[in-house]
Amino acid sequence: MRREVAVNMDVFVNVDDYTKCGPGNREFAGSLVNLVQSHSDSSKSMLLKKGITKLLEDIGAEEDDAVLVTLVPRFGEDAFTVGGVHIQLQSIFS
């Protein structure tokens, strides 16, 4: 990720047509926003973690074997590359 460029990416779960969705939709998991850094930063990666347990319950997908995660760049899409998406089931009591 180029730190001198602001980026914004929305995250949706189990949505067929993200063009009709926004932050008001229940499938909206959140956003990644990275503003321009004024100081030099040697880090070239960023980790985004989202808790989606309640979202999965809300959309009736908590028992599904698979979910569709859609990443939608809103601006700065030429400044970053998505290296992967990983969903990990964790107990809230661990």
WOMO-V96131 format. One record per pair of residues at least 6 apart in sequence whose ideal C-beta (glycine too) atoms are under 6 Angstrom apart, sorted by the first residue. I is the first residue (numbers start at 1). J is the second residue. Records with the same first field share a line. If there is no record, write none. Layout:
I->J  J
//
This chain:
1->46  80
2->79
3->37  41
4->36
5->76  79
6->35  36  76
7->34  76  79  80
8->33  74  75
9->32  71  73
10->31  72
11->29  30  71
12->18  21  27  28  70
13->27  29  52  55  67  69
14->27  59  61  67  68
15->21  27  70
18->70  72
26->58  59
27->59
29->50  52  55
30->50
32->48
56->62
61->67
69->85
71->82
//
